[in-house]
Every structure is written in C-alpha cells, then in structure tokens.
Amino acid sequence: MTIYNQYTKRDRFRVGIKIKLRQARSIYELGICHFNNPKHILEIGPGDGYIAALTRDDGFSYTAVEGSDSVASRLRNEGFSVVQSYVPPLPPEIRGSQICFLLHVIEHLTSAAEASQLISQIRSALDEDGILVIACPDYVKWGHYFFDCDYTHAMPFTRRRLQQLLRDHQFEIVEETIYSGPLFGYRSLLLAWFAKLFYPQIVDDVVGRFIKRDALSRGLFTLLPNLLVVARKL
C-alpha cells in the first residue's frame, strides 16, 4: 500500500527536527518513569524512529508495528525489529511488553469501534501493570486544522473522549498533560495561541499556496496542542 509513503520523503526543517526530538525525549522519559527497567518496549506507528533510537540508547528490547512500506524498511535498515502491519488488528505475535507508545496513531483510525479494538488488543499485549503512553491532537484546540493538516486524519479525540476510551478498557490514567511544540504543560497553550495569532486562517487563504514547502502551515501545525496520557493496565 502507498498510504503515508510520502512521510519518509517529505522535506524536513532543522528547527522542526529539534522540536520533534525534544518531544520524543520528554514523552519517552514520561513513559519510562512509570515502569522501572522494562524488559521490552512496543511502539505502534514509530514515525521517524525517535523513540526507537532512545530505547536502543538505553539498551531496551524494542519492537515497532508499522504499516507503511517505506517507514518499515527504513527502520529495519537501521537495525530495529519491525512487524509490518496496519492496525487494528494488532498482530497476534505482539505479546509480553511492559510499555507501549502509541503516538499520533489513533487519530488515523476510521471509527470509535476501531479505536476500541486497538486499545483492547494493546491491553492484552501488555504485561501486568503495563503502561500505555498515548498522544494525539486535541480536537478542541485544533478545530478544522485537524482535517486540513493530514488527509489521513479521521478520528478526532478530546481529553474526555480519550479518558472514556481508556477507562472503558480497564486502564487507569496515571498522568495526563498537553504539549505544543517544545513546551509541555498547560503553559504551552500560550505558544499555540501566539502561533494562531501570527498565522490566522485568512492569511493562509491568501498567501498559503505561495509559501515554499508549505512552511508556515507546517510550523503552525507543529505548535498546535496535543493530548498526552499515561495509563496503566488494571
């Protein structure tokens, strides 16, 4: 399938890479601090491989589940274990993990039923007291940008919707916050507010198509608020 193969070929901006690296380290450390010395870490949707690299640096066993041919091939070439599959369903061989990172994946599912199926299967793949770290755009804050930024965005989540989904599948929420760009916590909302003020929709309507590599819109999307939840399997 060719879905999201363009992801690995897109142009990167140096500042964007630095922000993504900072986000990944903060999210990774948040997950690790809730399960001491995990034997195996699972990541569904590894993206650019930032979490994968952090697990290797710390000497942890790691497996990624990824549907995209190009993303899976790149990570395999870098020496990571990758099970190639779109989710759900989660491949049956995925078992025995203590931490699962599910970062900016759930919004690409097509229905609440798919989201429910995936969270249920992640729970089954986690050991006792296993940790799920999940991040996604906050639809309340993103609004129409949620659909505008990515044609594969289909399932919007808010803080309450995400809480309800996790609790329905017997996860205890142990920590939740929000992040925008390099900032974590609710102070980051100010950064998102300034980004929208600097580049409002009317400006994008007038000049957006003339901006090389869609740089201003991509910068705005990077600074919009995302939900971040750490949940423990009950």
C-alpha positions as CSV (number, residue, x, y, z in Angstrom):
1,M,0.0,0.0,0.0
2,T,1.1,3.6,-0.7
3,I,-0.6,5.2,2.3
4,Y,1.8,7.6,4.0
5,N,4.8,6.5,2.0
6,Q,5.3,10.3,1.3
7,Y,6.0,10.6,5.0
8,T,9.6,9.4,4.8
9,K,10.3,11.5,1.7
10,R,9.0,14.9,2.9
11,D,11.3,17.8,3.4
12,R,12.5,18.4,7.0
13,F,13.2,21.7,8.6
14,R,16.1,21.8,11.0
15,V,14.0,23.6,13.7
16,G,11.2,21.1,13.2
17,I,13.6,18.1,13.8
18,K,14.9,19.7,17.0
19,I,11.3,20.2,18.3
20,K,10.4,16.6,17.4
21,L,13.5,15.3,19.2
22,R,12.7,17.2,22.3
23,Q,9.1,16.0,22.2
24,A,10.2,12.4,21.8
25,R,12.6,12.5,24.7
26,S,10.1,14.1,27.1
27,I,7.4,11.6,26.1
28,Y,9.8,8.7,26.4
29,E,11.1,9.7,29.8
30,L,7.5,10.2,31.0
31,G,6.7,6.6,30.0
32,I,9.9,5.1,31.4
33,C,9.4,6.7,34.8
34,H,6.2,4.8,35.3
35,F,7.7,1.4,34.7
36,N,11.1,0.8,36.2
37,N,13.5,-1.1,33.9
38,P,11.1,-2.5,31.3
39,K,12.3,-5.7,29.5
40,H,10.5,-4.9,26.3
41,I,9.0,-1.8,24.7
42,L,6.4,-1.8,22.0
43,E,5.8,1.2,19.7
44,I,2.8,1.3,17.3
45,G,3.5,3.8,14.5
46,P,7.2,4.6,15.0
47,G,7.3,7.5,12.6
48,D,10.8,8.9,12.3
49,G,12.2,6.5,14.8
50,Y,13.0,8.9,17.6
51,I,11.5,6.6,20.3
52,A,13.2,3.6,18.8
53,A,16.6,5.4,19.0
54,L,16.0,6.3,22.6
55,T,15.3,2.7,23.6
56,R,18.4,1.5,21.8
57,D,20.5,4.1,23.6
58,D,19.1,2.8,26.9
59,G,19.7,-0.9,25.9
60,F,16.0,-1.9,26.0
61,S,14.5,-4.5,23.7
62,Y,12.2,-2.9,21.2
63,T,9.6,-3.8,18.5
64,A,7.7,-1.5,16.2
65,V,4.5,-2.2,14.4
66,E,4.3,-0.2,11.2
67,G,2.1,-0.5,8.1
68,S,3.9,1.8,5.7
69,D,6.4,0.0,3.4
70,S,8.9,2.9,3.4
71,V,8.8,3.6,7.1
72,A,9.2,-0.1,8.0
73,S,12.1,-0.5,5.5
74,R,13.9,2.5,6.8
75,L,13.7,1.3,10.4
76,R,14.8,-2.2,9.5
77,N,17.8,-0.8,7.7
78,E,18.7,1.0,10.9
79,G,18.6,-2.3,12.7
80,F,15.2,-2.2,14.5
81,S,12.7,-5.0,14.9
82,V,9.6,-4.1,12.8
83,V,6.4,-6.1,12.4
84,Q,4.8,-4.7,9.2
85,S,1.1,-4.5,9.7
86,Y,-1.6,-1.8,9.7
87,V,-3.7,-1.8,12.9
88,P,-6.1,-2.9,14.0
89,P,-5.9,-5.8,14.4
90,L,-2.6,-5.9,16.4
91,P,-0.5,-8.8,15.0
92,P,-1.0,-11.9,17.3
93,E,2.7,-12.3,17.9
94,I,2.8,-9.0,19.7
95,R,2.9,-10.0,23.4
96,G,4.9,-9.5,26.6
97,S,5.6,-5.8,26.5
98,Q,5.7,-3.6,29.6
99,I,5.4,-0.2,27.9
100,C,3.6,0.7,24.6
101,F,4.0,4.0,22.9
102,L,1.0,4.9,20.7
103,L,1.9,8.4,19.4
104,H,-0.2,10.1,16.8
105,V,-1.7,7.0,15.5
106,I,-5.2,6.8,17.0
107,E,-6.4,9.8,15.1
108,H,-5.8,7.9,11.8
109,L,-8.3,5.2,12.7
110,T,-11.7,5.4,11.0
111,S,-14.1,4.8,13.8
112,A,-14.7,4.5,17.5
113,A,-15.0,0.8,17.0
114,E,-11.5,0.6,15.5
115,A,-10.1,2.7,18.3
116,S,-11.8,0.4,20.9
117,Q,-10.5,-2.7,19.2
118,L,-6.9,-1.4,19.2
119,I,-6.9,-0.3,22.8
120,S,-8.3,-3.6,23.9
121,Q,-5.6,-5.5,21.9
122,I,-2.9,-3.3,23.3
123,R,-4.1,-4.1,26.8
124,S,-3.8,-7.8,26.0
125,A,-0.3,-7.3,24.7
126,L,0.9,-5.6,27.9
127,D,2.1,-7.4,31.0
128,E,0.5,-6.9,34.4
129,D,0.7,-3.2,35.4
130,G,1.9,-2.4,31.8
131,I,2.0,1.2,30.7
132,L,0.3,2.8,27.6
133,V,1.6,6.2,26.5
134,I,-0.8,7.8,24.0
135,A,-0.6,11.1,22.2
136,C,-2.9,12.7,19.7
137,P,-4.1,16.1,18.6
138,D,-6.6,17.9,20.9
139,Y,-9.5,18.4,18.6
140,V,-11.0,21.1,20.9
141,K,-7.8,23.2,20.2
142,W,-7.2,22.1,16.6
143,G,-10.6,22.5,15.1
144,H,-10.6,22.5,11.3
145,Y,-6.8,22.2,11.3
146,F,-7.2,18.6,12.4
147,F,-8.5,17.6,9.0
148,D,-6.6,20.2,7.0
149,C,-3.1,19.2,8.0
150,D,-3.4,15.5,7.1
151,Y,-5.7,13.7,4.7
152,T,-5.5,10.5,6.8
153,H,-6.8,12.2,10.0
154,A,-10.2,10.6,10.5
155,M,-10.9,10.1,14.2
156,P,-10.9,13.3,16.4
157,F,-10.2,13.0,20.1
158,T,-10.7,15.4,23.0
159,R,-9.5,15.0,26.6
160,R,-12.8,13.5,27.7
161,R,-13.2,11.1,24.7
162,L,-9.7,9.8,25.3
163,Q,-10.3,9.3,29.0
164,Q,-13.6,7.4,28.3
165,L,-11.9,5.1,25.8
166,L,-9.1,4.2,28.1
167,R,-11.3,3.7,31.2
168,D,-13.7,1.5,29.1
169,H,-10.8,-0.9,28.5
170,Q,-9.7,-1.0,32.2
171,F,-6.8,1.4,32.1
172,E,-6.1,3.7,35.0
173,I,-5.0,7.2,33.9
174,V,-1.9,8.0,36.0
175,E,-0.8,11.2,34.3
176,E,-2.2,13.5,31.6
177,T,-0.9,16.8,30.2
178,I,-0.7,18.7,26.9
179,Y,2.1,19.8,24.8
180,S,2.6,22.3,21.9
181,G,5.9,22.4,20.0
182,P,8.8,22.2,22.5
183,L,6.7,23.1,25.6
184,F,4.9,20.7,27.9
185,G,2.1,21.5,30.3
186,Y,-0.7,24.0,30.1
187,R,1.6,26.9,29.7
188,S,2.2,25.6,26.2
189,L,-1.3,26.8,25.3
190,L,0.1,30.4,25.1
191,L,2.5,29.2,22.4
192,A,-0.3,27.8,20.4
193,W,-2.3,31.0,20.8
194,F,0.5,33.1,19.5
195,A,1.0,30.8,16.6
196,K,-2.6,31.2,15.5
197,L,-2.4,34.9,16.0
198,F,0.7,35.1,13.8
199,Y,-0.8,32.9,11.0
200,P,-4.6,33.1,11.1
201,Q,-6.7,31.2,8.6
202,I,-7.3,34.3,6.5
203,V,-3.6,34.8,5.9
204,D,-3.3,31.1,4.9
205,D,-6.2,31.6,2.5
206,V,-4.5,34.5,0.8
207,V,-0.8,33.5,0.7
208,G,-0.6,29.9,1.8
209,R,-0.4,28.4,-1.6
210,F,2.6,30.6,-2.5
211,I,4.7,29.6,0.5
212,K,7.5,27.2,-0.4
213,R,7.1,23.7,1.1
214,D,4.0,25.0,3.0
215,A,6.5,26.1,5.6
216,L,4.2,28.4,7.6
217,S,1.3,26.0,7.9
218,R,3.6,23.2,8.9
219,G,5.1,25.4,11.5
220,L,1.6,26.2,12.8
221,F,0.6,22.6,13.0
222,T,3.7,21.8,15.0
223,L,2.7,24.3,17.6
224,L,-0.9,23.3,18.0
225,P,-1.8,21.5,21.3
226,N,-1.6,17.7,21.6
227,L,-3.0,15.5,24.3
228,L,-0.6,13.2,26.2
229,V,-1.8,10.5,28.5
230,V,0.0,7.8,30.5
231,A,-2.3,4.9,31.5
232,R,-1.7,1.8,33.5
233,K,-3.3,-1.6,32.8
234,L,-5.6,-2.7,35.6
